[in-house]
Amino acid sequence: MSIWVIMIAIMALSFLVQSMLQSRFNKYSKIPVSNGMSGAEVAEKMLRDNGINDVKVVATRGMLTDHYNPQTKTVNLSEGVYASRSVAAAAVAAHECGHAVQHAYGYAPLRMRSALVPVVNFASNIVQWVLLAGVIFFQSFPGLLWLGIALFATTTLFSFITLPVEINASVRAISWLENAGVTDSQTRPMAIDALKWAAYTYVIAALGSLATLLYYIGIARSRD
């Protein structure tokens, strides 16, 4: 029962964090940065200031779909960020460029996460089927459930490695925004707040993955 209580609590926290993130993004999307730069301009300047000339800034559809793609070397900014001249847009654009800076400088946790991507993609495609088969056929094939647990463990590890990658990108973003004069004494706390709630989503995801992993381990141990 205790693991179910934890999982329900994590689901509730996830809903709360997502709601707060949406609320903060909407709020800070209405507040302009003092220098009037768009999200795209912020991203391009941060890349230049860090000596990165081989990464393009492009627009992508959707809301909060912003991401850095190391394969194509593109900073992809959502419609609500690319052209917007708001504090929220500046914070998000700088955060995604933080990943480009990590990539350029060989940030170790990012290299670890990138190395895990093929494994996690493979595990994610089959893990639920392996776990289901492992639970159903545990008496005949007990190793199948443990195989599913091992596959799921790689996704949990990926979630936890993602935490320092995301937090470091935000730290780089906040520092650069202040030094570049994009944010001032009034808007800097807003940028920090927006990125803080974005970071919480990754914390909740990691905790949820860990709770699920422990749940399946508990099932396997109870049937041994």
Buried (B, 14 or more C-beta within 10 A) or exposed (E): EEBEEBBEEBEEBBEEBBEBBEEBBEBBBEEBBEBEBBBBBBBBBBBEEBEBEEBEBEEBEEEBEBEBBBEEBBBBBBBBBBEBBBBBBBBBBBBBBBBBBBBBEEBEBBBBBBEBEEBBEEBBEEBEEBBEBBBEEBEEEBEBBBBBBEBBBBBBBBBBBBBBBBBBBBBBBBEBBBEBEBBEEEBBEBBBBBBBBBBBBBBBBBBBBBBBBBBBBEBBEEEE
